[in-house]
Amino acid sequence: MSSRPSTITSFDQFRLSEPVQRAIRDARFTTPTPVQQAAIPLAIERRDILATAQTGTGKTAAFTLPMIDRLAGGRARARMPRALILEPVRELALQVQEQVNLFSAHVNLSSELFIGGVNIGPQIRRAAQPVDVMIATPGRLLDLFDRGALLLIGVEILVIDEADRMLDMGFIPDIESIVAKLPVRRQTMMLSATMPPEIGRIAKRFLQRPARVSVAPPAATTELVDQSVIHCRAGDKDRILRTLLGNPAIESALVFCNRKRTVDELVRTLRRDRVQVEPLHGDMAQPVRLKTMEAFRGGEIRVLVATDVAGRGLDVRGISHVLNYDVPTQPEDYVHHIGRTGRAGTPGTSITLAASAEREHLEAIEKLINLKIRVQRADEGAAPVISPTAEAKPRRARRIEKDASSDQPPAPDGSSHPLAHILTPAAPRHRTPPVRQHRNGIAAAPKRIPSWSETVGKARRRHQDADAEPVKRAPSRKGYRRSQTASNLNTGPDKRPAAARTSRGSKSFRDSEHVPAFLRPPPAATD
């Protein structure tokens, strides 16, 4: 992966048309950046390009300038854009449209923005008109195509910007679906801040014999950014951040958080301290997000708290500090975060607040950028000193220590702590069982209660005759148990042998000798 050596020191040396050169001079662009020096000549030759360059190096102009120069001599047709630029986030798409409008100021060229989060009706009507350059996010573009609002068979140039971010956000299947709808003969340019192995495999499917451009080592951080880290407890981050933002040296700050919920909570905390701050994340409505970005660019907002949605490719000049409230879980995100400052030759400052649970992510970042980040004391910038090894105390303990400053009675055990008699747990109290007493006052053992089986057995033995046969019982039937005795066993015809019937006679149940004594009738009275 290499780039051709270039001795270009001015935009006048590029073979660009005069209207484009005039727009460059109006924008006061004088010296092309290294990525522009390497990519623009290749793009003019209509070569497929796979470019890798760190953020803030001018990748947007590297593909917009040759694109405008090529499209200036043609004319678009309805519902058939001539160039397609895919962006991962809405804010970045808006920024690219501003660059296209800037460089096409003296060229009869139309550009439209198609992003999600806004009403699709006006976009359908605009897509039906002739559009030269279409800047879109993948999801909204597929939605318009499925509705029949546009055709992609006339695309001459395809640009996939921030390809690594597309991969992280899961847009690769959508991009594959879009590429399948494009003509085979086209020019494709893929640009990325980092080049993981997955991007190389994707480029083999999308690009044809691409020219590889790399002007900086992957994940390299600019030397214009002073990087430092403050080790602190997670519960102290709010206080340290408020102290840092109180420093007048911070003219414009961009604070990054890993979660949208953290952004909203931090904004509420800072607003209570009268800090001029606004949030920016994906759950906000698109008009609100655009209004927030415009206010931040215009200097109306001093502090912007955002998720990674604002970390890729956004060019906001004048950001003096980038503060990472959370350590990014992906090391590449750290590179993009700090790339928001130190742009266009202006030095910047990056400060990361790292808790003990985030040390692993911090080590991964240092390994990626091949740099040991300087450890900053929290008292720098008039911040309170925070020991990174101090143990956090529970709120209850802190409240007890505060109350201990008042006059308290001395501890009963002689302890020096004024609340030792409260903090020391009392000995456990055990319930003493009651003791039975005899009439003479001598303690007796508790009375033993016989079990149910013992009680029943005793009653049976009391009423059972010694020579009585055991009573037969029928099996249980539907929960009803019926006793089977000699009387109910002999109901019905007597099927015993004749000898047996003769020997027993016709004695009734009451006269049977096998009946228990307690069931026999009393003897008749005799004279």
Secondary structure, DSSP 8 states (H G I E B T S, - for coil): ---------SGGGS---HHHHHHHHHTT--S--HHHHHHHHHHHTT--EEEE--TTS-HHHHHHHHHHHHHTT---BBTB-SEEEE-SSHHHHHHHHHHHHHHTTTS---EEEE-SSS-HHHHHHHHTSB-SEEEE-HHHHHHHHHTTS---TT--EEEE-SHHHHHHTT-HHHHHHHHHTS-SS-EEEEEESS--HHHHHHHHHH-SS-EEEESS-TT---TTEEEEEEE--GGGHHHHHHHHHT-TT-SSEEEE-SSHHHHHHHHHHHHHTT--EEEE-TTS-HHHHHHHHHHHHTTS-SEEEE-GGGSSS---TT--EEEESS--SSHHHHHHHHTTSS-TT--EEEEEEE-GGGHHHHHHHHHHHT---EE--TTTTS-----TT-----HHHHHHHHHTTS-----TT--SSTTHHHHS-----------EE-TTS-EE-------HHHHHHHHHHHH--TT----EE---BTTB--EE-HHHHS-S---S-HHHHHHHTT--TTT-TTS-GGGS-------
